[in-house]
Amino acid sequence: MTALRVRDESGFTLVELLITMLVLAVVLSIVSAGFLSTSRAVDTADRGIRDLGDARIGIDAATRLLRNAVRQPSATPAPSFCVADTREIMFFANTNGGPRRVRYYVNSQSELVEEVTTAPDCAPAAASPRVLARNMSSGAVFSFYARGSQVPMTVPTAGLDVAERSDIAAVGLQVAVDGIGGPAPATELVGRVRLPNLVQMGSL
């Protein structure tokens, strides 16, 4: 008589199932971690690009008007700058519409703001603010150079006084936007703007 082979229908053992599930869990965790890491990297890159755009808008706007800085359009000679501080400047500039008073400052929401008015002097005046950049870092934005000097002027807590403001021949800009946060460095653009209308002779 010929013996018939009995088909093995016992399936997987419990140990085999546990090992299979463990391997699948490890693979899924690796795939998930890679996906999350890639998503974070893409998001960080996108925010970095936005921060760079904000910083460029801020520094371009300030540079354009600073180049046209002029003395105050008043009967009594006065310096161009009403305020010269590390986080705020107010000065007069020639535009297509004539002399304008321009103010750049970082507000309490860490926004770099521009205000342009037709005010003829440094007295308070209503103005419509325009936000140029958000998530500004806490460091200095503006620095100042006197005629013939390559060394930034020391800015006291109250800002430069009248005599010091009268001697400003160039303004340094440091627009640092930190929209990403965390340990990543802020997106930063720097520059120095010479004020040709305020410099009668010599250059920086």
MARFIPA-281371 format. One record per residue (C-alpha): residue number from 1; residue in three letters; x, y, z. Coordinates in Angstrom, 2 decimals. Each point is the difference from the previous one (the first is absolute). Example, Ala and Ser with C-alpha at 12.3 -4.5 7.8 and 13.67 -1.06 7.14 Angstrom:
2
<rec k="1" r="ALA" px="12.30" py="-4.50" pz="7.80"/>
<rec k="2" r="SER" px="1.37" py="3.44" pz="-0.66"/>
# end
This chain:
204
<rec k="1" r="MET" px="0.00" py="0.00" pz="0.00"/>
<rec k="2" r="THR" px="1.25" py="3.44" pz="-0.88"/>
<rec k="3" r="ALA" px="0.06" py="2.52" pz="2.89"/>
<rec k="4" r="LEU" px="-1.61" py="3.36" pz="-0.71"/>
<rec k="5" r="ARG" px="1.80" py="3.17" pz="1.19"/>
<rec k="6" r="VAL" px="-2.23" py="2.01" pz="2.31"/>
<rec k="7" r="ARG" px="-0.14" py="3.70" pz="-0.94"/>
<rec k="8" r="ASP" px="1.37" py="2.27" pz="2.74"/>
<rec k="9" r="GLU" px="-2.78" py="2.47" pz="0.87"/>
<rec k="10" r="SER" px="1.37" py="1.11" pz="3.31"/>
<rec k="11" r="GLY" px="0.90" py="3.55" pz="-1.36"/>
<rec k="12" r="PHE" px="2.27" py="2.44" pz="1.86"/>
<rec k="13" r="THR" px="0.90" py="-0.54" pz="3.58"/>
<rec k="14" r="LEU" px="-0.58" py="2.72" pz="2.58"/>
<rec k="15" r="VAL" px="3.73" py="0.71" pz="0.19"/>
<rec k="16" r="GLU" px="0.19" py="0.47" pz="-3.78"/>
<rec k="17" r="LEU" px="-2.94" py="2.40" pz="0.07"/>
<rec k="18" r="LEU" px="1.57" py="2.02" pz="2.79"/>
<rec k="19" r="ILE" px="3.31" py="0.23" pz="-1.86"/>
<rec k="20" r="THR" px="-1.79" py="1.08" pz="-3.20"/>
<rec k="21" r="MET" px="-1.96" py="2.68" pz="1.85"/>
<rec k="22" r="LEU" px="3.17" py="1.25" pz="1.68"/>
<rec k="23" r="VAL" px="1.83" py="0.29" pz="-3.33"/>
<rec k="24" r="LEU" px="-2.96" py="1.85" pz="-1.54"/>
<rec k="25" r="ALA" px="-0.13" py="2.38" pz="2.96"/>
<rec k="26" r="VAL" px="3.71" py="0.80" pz="-0.35"/>
<rec k="27" r="VAL" px="-0.34" py="0.60" pz="-3.75"/>
<rec k="28" r="LEU" px="-3.05" py="2.23" pz="0.48"/>
<rec k="29" r="SER" px="1.73" py="2.02" pz="2.72"/>
<rec k="30" r="ILE" px="3.01" py="0.58" pz="-2.25"/>
<rec k="31" r="VAL" px="-2.21" py="1.06" pz="-2.92"/>
<rec k="32" r="SER" px="-2.06" py="2.30" pz="2.23"/>
<rec k="33" r="ALA" px="3.10" py="1.61" pz="1.49"/>
<rec k="34" r="GLY" px="1.42" py="0.60" pz="-3.46"/>
<rec k="35" r="PHE" px="-3.26" py="1.54" pz="-1.21"/>
<rec k="36" r="LEU" px="-0.25" py="2.31" pz="3.01"/>
<rec k="37" r="SER" px="3.64" py="1.02" pz="-0.34"/>
<rec k="38" r="THR" px="-0.47" py="0.82" pz="-3.68"/>
<rec k="39" r="SER" px="-3.19" py="1.95" pz="0.73"/>
<rec k="40" r="ARG" px="1.76" py="2.04" pz="2.69"/>
<rec k="41" r="ALA" px="2.94" py="0.70" pz="-2.31"/>
<rec k="42" r="VAL" px="-2.32" py="1.19" pz="-2.79"/>
<rec k="43" r="ASP" px="-1.98" py="2.17" pz="2.42"/>
<rec k="44" r="THR" px="3.20" py="1.52" pz="1.42"/>
<rec k="45" r="ALA" px="1.28" py="0.74" pz="-3.50"/>
<rec k="46" r="ASP" px="-3.31" py="1.67" pz="-0.94"/>
<rec k="47" r="ARG" px="0.05" py="2.19" pz="3.09"/>
<rec k="48" r="GLY" px="3.65" py="0.86" pz="-0.63"/>
<rec k="49" r="ILE" px="-0.91" py="1.20" pz="-3.49"/>
<rec k="50" r="ARG" px="-2.84" py="2.10" pz="1.40"/>
<rec k="51" r="ASP" px="2.31" py="1.48" pz="2.64"/>
<rec k="52" r="LEU" px="2.55" py="0.87" pz="-2.68"/>
<rec k="53" r="GLY" px="-2.72" py="1.72" pz="-2.02"/>
<rec k="54" r="ASP" px="-1.11" py="2.02" pz="3.03"/>
<rec k="55" r="ALA" px="3.57" py="1.00" pz="0.82"/>
<rec k="56" r="ARG" px="0.66" py="1.07" pz="-3.59"/>
<rec k="57" r="ILE" px="-3.18" py="2.12" pz="-0.11"/>
<rec k="58" r="GLY" px="0.98" py="1.73" pz="3.23"/>
<rec k="59" r="ILE" px="3.59" py="0.78" pz="-0.95"/>
<rec k="60" r="ASP" px="-0.90" py="1.06" pz="-3.56"/>
<rec k="61" r="ALA" px="-2.69" py="2.44" pz="1.18"/>
<rec k="62" r="ALA" px="2.25" py="1.58" pz="2.63"/>
<rec k="63" r="THR" px="2.97" py="0.22" pz="-2.37"/>
<rec k="64" r="ARG" px="-2.01" py="1.73" pz="-2.73"/>
<rec k="65" r="LEU" px="-1.19" py="2.84" pz="2.23"/>
<rec k="66" r="LEU" px="3.19" py="0.33" pz="2.05"/>
<rec k="67" r="ARG" px="1.96" py="0.74" pz="-3.19"/>
<rec k="68" r="ASN" px="-2.23" py="3.04" pz="-0.46"/>
<rec k="69" r="ALA" px="0.35" py="1.31" pz="3.57"/>
<rec k="70" r="VAL" px="0.07" py="3.83" pz="0.18"/>
<rec k="71" r="ARG" px="0.02" py="2.69" pz="2.65"/>
<rec k="72" r="GLN" px="-3.30" py="0.90" pz="1.57"/>
<rec k="73" r="PRO" px="-2.08" py="2.32" pz="-2.25"/>
<rec k="74" r="SER" px="-0.29" py="2.67" pz="2.67"/>
<rec k="75" r="ALA" px="1.14" py="3.61" pz="0.26"/>
<rec k="76" r="THR" px="2.36" py="-0.85" pz="2.86"/>
<rec k="77" r="PRO" px="2.84" py="-2.34" pz="-1.03"/>
<rec k="78" r="ALA" px="-0.54" py="-3.41" pz="1.58"/>
<rec k="79" r="PRO" px="1.45" py="-3.47" pz="-0.53"/>
<rec k="80" r="SER" px="-1.73" py="-2.49" pz="-2.25"/>
<rec k="81" r="PHE" px="-0.48" py="-2.47" pz="2.84"/>
<rec k="82" r="CYS" px="-2.60" py="0.67" pz="2.67"/>
<rec k="83" r="VAL" px="0.71" py="-3.38" pz="1.62"/>
<rec k="84" r="ALA" px="3.08" py="-2.21" pz="-0.36"/>
<rec k="85" r="ASP" px="-0.18" py="-3.12" pz="2.15"/>
<rec k="86" r="THR" px="0.87" py="-3.65" pz="-0.48"/>
<rec k="87" r="ARG" px="-3.66" py="-1.01" pz="-0.50"/>
<rec k="88" r="GLU" px="-1.47" py="3.23" pz="-1.39"/>
<rec k="89" r="ILE" px="0.92" py="2.76" pz="-2.42"/>
<rec k="90" r="MET" px="-1.93" py="3.05" pz="-1.13"/>
<rec k="91" r="PHE" px="1.38" py="2.23" pz="-2.73"/>
<rec k="92" r="PHE" px="-0.93" py="2.16" pz="-2.97"/>
<rec k="93" r="ALA" px="0.38" py="-1.17" pz="-3.59"/>
<rec k="94" r="ASN" px="-0.65" py="1.44" pz="-3.43"/>
<rec k="95" r="THR" px="-2.55" py="-2.02" pz="-1.97"/>
<rec k="96" r="ASN" px="-1.84" py="0.61" pz="-3.25"/>
<rec k="97" r="GLY" px="-2.64" py="1.85" pz="1.97"/>
<rec k="98" r="GLY" px="2.52" py="2.22" pz="1.81"/>
<rec k="99" r="PRO" px="1.47" py="-0.21" pz="3.51"/>
<rec k="100" r="ARG" px="-1.55" py="-2.67" pz="2.21"/>
<rec k="101" r="ARG" px="0.59" py="-1.00" pz="3.59"/>
<rec k="102" r="VAL" px="0.83" py="-3.70" pz="0.20"/>
<rec k="103" r="ARG" px="-0.01" py="-2.24" pz="3.04"/>
<rec k="104" r="TYR" px="1.17" py="-3.60" pz="0.33"/>
<rec k="105" r="TYR" px="-0.41" py="-1.82" pz="3.29"/>
<rec k="106" r="VAL" px="-0.54" py="-3.42" pz="1.55"/>
<rec k="107" r="ASN" px="-3.29" py="-0.10" pz="1.88"/>
<rec k="108" r="SER" px="-1.04" py="-2.11" pz="2.99"/>
<rec k="109" r="GLN" px="-1.11" py="-2.81" pz="-2.34"/>
<rec k="110" r="SER" px="3.56" py="-0.27" pz="-1.40"/>
<rec k="111" r="GLU" px="-1.09" py="1.50" pz="-3.33"/>
<rec k="112" r="LEU" px="2.15" py="2.37" pz="-2.04"/>
<rec k="113" r="VAL" px="-2.32" py="2.90" pz="-0.83"/>
<rec k="114" r="GLU" px="0.28" py="2.88" pz="-2.47"/>
<rec k="115" r="GLU" px="-1.84" py="3.32" pz="0.40"/>
<rec k="116" r="VAL" px="0.21" py="2.83" pz="-2.55"/>
<rec k="117" r="THR" px="-1.66" py="3.38" pz="0.57"/>
<rec k="118" r="THR" px="0.13" py="3.57" pz="-1.34"/>
<rec k="119" r="ALA" px="0.76" py="1.38" pz="3.48"/>
<rec k="120" r="PRO" px="2.43" py="2.97" pz="-0.32"/>
<rec k="121" r="ASP" px="1.83" py="-0.66" pz="3.29"/>
<rec k="122" r="CYS" px="0.54" py="-2.56" pz="2.76"/>
<rec k="123" r="ALA" px="-3.26" py="0.73" pz="1.84"/>
<rec k="124" r="PRO" px="-2.43" py="-2.94" pz="0.39"/>
<rec k="125" r="ALA" px="-2.22" py="-0.49" pz="-3.05"/>
<rec k="126" r="ALA" px="-2.52" py="-2.57" pz="-1.16"/>
<rec k="127" r="ALA" px="1.35" py="-2.61" pz="-2.40"/>
<rec k="128" r="SER" px="-1.15" py="-3.24" pz="-1.60"/>
<rec k="129" r="PRO" px="2.32" py="-2.84" pz="1.03"/>
<rec k="130" r="ARG" px="1.15" py="-2.62" pz="-2.50"/>
<rec k="131" r="VAL" px="1.43" py="-3.28" pz="1.28"/>
<rec k="132" r="LEU" px="3.13" py="-0.97" pz="-1.93"/>
<rec k="133" r="ALA" px="1.15" py="-3.07" pz="1.93"/>
<rec k="134" r="ARG" px="-1.27" py="-2.16" pz="2.84"/>
<rec k="135" r="ASN" px="1.74" py="-2.11" pz="2.64"/>
<rec k="136" r="MET" px="2.92" py="2.39" pz="0.31"/>
<rec k="137" r="SER" px="2.83" py="-1.15" pz="2.26"/>
<rec k="138" r="SER" px="0.71" py="1.93" pz="3.19"/>
<rec k="139" r="GLY" px="3.38" py="1.43" pz="-1.07"/>
<rec k="140" r="ALA" px="0.91" py="3.43" pz="-1.34"/>
<rec k="141" r="VAL" px="-1.41" py="0.90" pz="-3.42"/>
<rec k="142" r="PHE" px="1.70" py="3.37" pz="-0.58"/>
<rec k="143" r="SER" px="3.54" py="1.23" pz="0.52"/>
<rec k="144" r="PHE" px="1.49" py="3.38" pz="-0.88"/>
<rec k="145" r="TYR" px="3.28" py="1.27" pz="-1.40"/>
<rec k="146" r="ALA" px="1.37" py="3.52" pz="0.32"/>
<rec k="147" r="ARG" px="1.81" py="1.79" pz="-2.81"/>
<rec k="148" r="GLY" px="3.37" py="-1.55" pz="-0.75"/>
<rec k="149" r="SER" px="-0.46" py="-2.88" pz="2.44"/>
<rec k="150" r="GLN" px="-0.19" py="-3.72" pz="-0.62"/>
<rec k="151" r="VAL" px="-0.92" py="-0.72" pz="3.63"/>
<rec k="152" r="PRO" px="-3.68" py="0.00" pz="1.01"/>
<rec k="153" r="MET" px="-1.02" py="2.74" pz="2.40"/>
<rec k="154" r="THR" px="-0.82" py="-1.06" pz="3.56"/>
<rec k="155" r="VAL" px="-3.75" py="0.28" pz="0.42"/>
<rec k="156" r="PRO" px="-1.18" py="0.75" pz="3.56"/>
<rec k="157" r="THR" px="-3.28" py="-1.27" pz="1.38"/>
<rec k="158" r="ALA" px="-1.78" py="3.23" pz="-0.94"/>
<rec k="159" r="GLY" px="1.41" py="-0.02" pz="-3.54"/>
<rec k="160" r="LEU" px="2.41" py="2.48" pz="-1.59"/>
<rec k="161" r="ASP" px="-0.27" py="3.65" pz="1.03"/>
<rec k="162" r="VAL" px="-0.44" py="2.95" pz="-2.38"/>
<rec k="163" r="ALA" px="3.73" py="0.57" pz="-0.54"/>
<rec k="164" r="GLU" px="0.60" py="-3.68" pz="-0.73"/>
<rec k="165" r="ARG" px="-3.00" py="-0.22" pz="-2.33"/>
<rec k="166" r="SER" px="1.34" py="2.98" pz="-1.93"/>
<rec k="167" r="ASP" px="3.22" py="-1.90" pz="-0.68"/>
<rec k="168" r="ILE" px="-1.57" py="-3.18" pz="-1.42"/>
<rec k="169" r="ALA" px="1.43" py="-0.75" pz="-3.44"/>
<rec k="170" r="ALA" px="-1.01" py="-3.65" pz="-0.39"/>
<rec k="171" r="VAL" px="-2.45" py="-2.45" pz="1.55"/>
<rec k="172" r="GLY" px="0.61" py="-3.71" pz="0.52"/>
<rec k="173" r="LEU" px="-2.95" py="-2.38" pz="-0.37"/>
<rec k="174" r="GLN" px="-0.33" py="-3.45" pz="1.53"/>
<rec k="175" r="VAL" px="-3.39" py="-1.56" pz="-0.72"/>
<rec k="176" r="ALA" px="-0.20" py="-3.40" pz="1.71"/>
<rec k="177" r="VAL" px="-3.28" py="-1.92" pz="-0.29"/>
<rec k="178" r="ASP" px="-0.50" py="-3.02" pz="2.26"/>
<rec k="179" r="GLY" px="-3.26" py="-1.52" pz="-1.19"/>
<rec k="180" r="ILE" px="1.29" py="-3.57" pz="0.32"/>
<rec k="181" r="GLY" px="0.87" py="0.21" pz="3.68"/>
<rec k="182" r="GLY" px="1.79" py="-2.67" pz="1.99"/>
<rec k="183" r="PRO" px="3.74" py="-0.56" pz="-0.35"/>
<rec k="184" r="ALA" px="0.06" py="0.93" pz="-3.70"/>
<rec k="185" r="PRO" px="1.76" py="3.33" pz="-0.68"/>
<rec k="186" r="ALA" px="-2.05" py="3.01" pz="-1.07"/>
<rec k="187" r="THR" px="-0.06" py="1.02" pz="-3.66"/>
<rec k="188" r="GLU" px="2.11" py="3.15" pz="-0.09"/>
<rec k="189" r="LEU" px="0.84" py="2.66" pz="-2.59"/>
<rec k="190" r="VAL" px="2.47" py="2.80" pz="0.70"/>
<rec k="191" r="GLY" px="1.05" py="3.12" pz="-1.84"/>
<rec k="192" r="ARG" px="1.32" py="3.52" pz="0.37"/>
<rec k="193" r="VAL" px="-1.58" py="3.01" pz="-1.68"/>
<rec k="194" r="ARG" px="2.02" py="3.12" pz="-0.67"/>
<rec k="195" r="LEU" px="-1.98" py="3.24" pz="0.21"/>
<rec k="196" r="PRO" px="1.36" py="2.10" pz="-2.89"/>
<rec k="197" r="ASN" px="-2.27" py="2.99" pz="0.60"/>
<rec k="198" r="LEU" px="1.31" py="0.30" pz="3.56"/>
<rec k="199" r="VAL" px="3.66" py="-0.46" pz="-0.84"/>
<rec k="200" r="GLN" px="1.46" py="3.18" pz="-1.46"/>
<rec k="201" r="MET" px="3.50" py="-1.37" pz="-0.40"/>
<rec k="202" r="GLY" px="1.88" py="-3.23" pz="0.52"/>
<rec k="203" r="SER" px="-1.54" py="-3.43" pz="0.10"/>
<rec k="204" r="LEU" px="-0.14" py="-3.06" pz="2.18"/>
# end
